[in-house]
Amino acid sequence: MRGTLLLIAGLLVPVAAQAAPNGAPPASAAKPAKAAPAAPSVAAAPAVATCTPPEPPPASARPAKPALPDKPACLDTKEGCPGWEAYSYNDAIKAYNLQAQAFRPIAEAYLQKLNAYVKASGEYAQCEVNAMQK
């Protein structure tokens, strides 16, 4: 309790010294002079505000890889597949390859967005470190 009262009294003394009439000008003048350098650190707070956290690309923008067509069971047998089943599977594979070709640039664009986010995250962390060191 006594420590709390001393702490409160210590906080009130500068306020009382500033509020006091010209009774102690030299002592009160020294206190505000030391308080003035604290004001630039408050002014430095907007510099901390310049550290804006990066926004990750939305998960909904993640492209979905096309599904590989189901392999017919007859491919694993000695006899193989009948002609029509082999041709339909071959057509499905060709369609998959076209979808995979269309998917690649979309996936690379999303990858670039992710890499930009990672880079921005590192820059944001460095900005926060620099702000803490000031």
C-alpha positions as CSV (number, residue, x, y, z in Angstrom):
1,M,0.0,0.0,0.0
2,R,2.8,2.4,0.9
3,G,4.5,1.7,-2.4
4,T,1.3,2.4,-4.3
5,L,1.0,5.7,-2.4
6,L,4.6,6.6,-3.2
7,L,4.0,5.8,-6.8
8,I,0.9,8.0,-7.0
9,A,2.7,10.8,-5.1
10,G,5.5,10.5,-7.6
11,L,3.1,10.9,-10.5
12,L,1.4,13.8,-8.9
13,V,4.6,15.8,-8.1
14,P,5.3,16.9,-11.7
15,V,1.6,17.9,-12.1
16,A,1.7,19.8,-8.8
17,A,5.0,21.5,-9.8
18,Q,3.5,22.6,-13.1
19,A,0.4,23.8,-11.5
20,A,2.2,25.7,-8.8
21,P,2.6,29.4,-9.2
22,N,6.1,30.8,-9.7
23,G,7.2,29.4,-6.4
24,A,9.8,27.1,-7.9
25,P,10.5,28.1,-11.5
26,P,14.0,26.6,-11.8
27,A,13.0,23.1,-10.7
28,S,9.8,23.0,-12.7
29,A,11.6,24.3,-15.7
30,A,14.0,21.4,-15.7
31,K,11.2,18.8,-15.6
32,P,9.4,20.0,-18.7
33,A,12.7,20.3,-20.6
34,K,13.2,16.6,-20.0
35,A,9.6,15.8,-20.9
36,A,10.0,17.6,-24.2
37,P,12.3,14.8,-25.7
38,A,9.4,12.4,-24.9
39,A,7.2,14.3,-27.3
40,P,9.3,13.3,-30.4
41,S,8.8,9.6,-29.4
42,V,5.1,10.3,-29.5
43,A,5.7,12.0,-32.9
44,A,7.7,8.9,-33.9
45,A,4.5,6.8,-33.2
46,P,3.1,7.8,-36.7
47,A,6.3,6.2,-38.1
48,V,5.1,3.0,-36.5
49,A,1.8,3.5,-38.2
50,T,3.6,3.4,-41.6
51,C,4.2,-0.3,-40.9
52,T,1.1,-1.8,-42.5
53,P,0.7,-5.6,-42.3
54,P,0.4,-7.3,-45.6
55,E,-2.8,-8.9,-46.8
56,P,-2.5,-12.5,-48.0
57,P,-4.2,-13.5,-51.2
58,P,-7.7,-14.8,-50.4
59,A,-7.9,-18.6,-50.1
60,S,-10.9,-18.5,-52.5
61,A,-8.5,-17.3,-55.2
62,R,-6.4,-20.5,-54.9
63,P,-6.9,-22.3,-58.2
64,A,-8.1,-25.9,-58.1
65,K,-6.0,-28.4,-59.9
66,P,-8.0,-30.4,-62.5
67,A,-8.9,-34.0,-61.4
68,L,-7.1,-36.8,-63.2
69,P,-9.5,-39.1,-64.9
70,D,-10.2,-42.5,-63.3
71,K,-8.1,-45.2,-64.7
72,P,-10.2,-48.1,-66.0
73,A,-9.7,-51.4,-64.3
74,C,-9.1,-53.2,-67.6
75,L,-5.8,-51.4,-68.0
76,D,-4.2,-53.7,-65.4
77,T,-5.4,-56.9,-67.0
78,K,-3.5,-59.0,-69.4
79,E,-6.1,-58.7,-72.1
80,G,-6.2,-54.9,-71.9
81,C,-9.2,-52.7,-72.5
82,P,-11.7,-53.0,-75.3
83,G,-11.1,-50.4,-78.1
84,W,-13.9,-48.1,-77.1
85,E,-12.8,-48.0,-73.4
86,A,-9.2,-47.3,-74.3
87,Y,-10.2,-44.6,-76.7
88,S,-12.5,-42.9,-74.2
89,Y,-9.8,-43.0,-71.5
90,N,-7.3,-41.6,-74.0
91,D,-9.8,-38.8,-74.8
92,A,-10.2,-38.1,-71.0
93,I,-6.4,-37.9,-70.6
94,K,-6.2,-35.4,-73.6
95,A,-8.9,-33.3,-72.0
96,Y,-7.0,-33.4,-68.6
97,N,-3.8,-32.3,-70.3
98,L,-5.6,-29.3,-71.8
99,Q,-7.1,-28.4,-68.4
100,A,-3.6,-28.8,-66.9
101,Q,-2.1,-26.4,-69.5
102,A,-4.8,-23.8,-68.7
103,F,-4.2,-24.3,-64.9
104,R,-0.5,-23.7,-65.0
105,P,-0.5,-19.9,-65.7
106,I,-3.3,-19.4,-63.1
107,A,-1.3,-21.4,-60.5
108,E,1.9,-19.4,-61.3
109,A,0.0,-16.1,-60.9
110,Y,-1.3,-17.3,-57.5
111,L,2.2,-18.4,-56.6
112,Q,3.6,-14.9,-57.4
113,K,0.9,-13.4,-55.2
114,L,2.0,-15.7,-52.4
115,N,5.7,-14.9,-52.8
116,A,4.8,-11.2,-52.8
117,Y,2.9,-11.7,-49.5
118,V,5.9,-13.5,-48.0
119,K,8.2,-10.7,-49.1
120,A,5.9,-8.1,-47.7
121,S,5.6,-10.0,-44.5
122,G,9.4,-9.9,-44.1
123,E,9.4,-6.2,-44.9
124,Y,6.6,-5.6,-42.4
125,A,8.5,-7.5,-39.7
126,Q,11.7,-5.5,-40.4
127,C,9.7,-2.2,-40.2
128,E,8.3,-3.3,-36.8
129,V,11.9,-4.1,-35.6
130,N,13.2,-0.8,-36.8
131,A,10.3,1.0,-35.1
132,M,11.1,-0.8,-31.8
133,Q,14.7,0.2,-32.0
134,K,14.0,3.9,-32.4
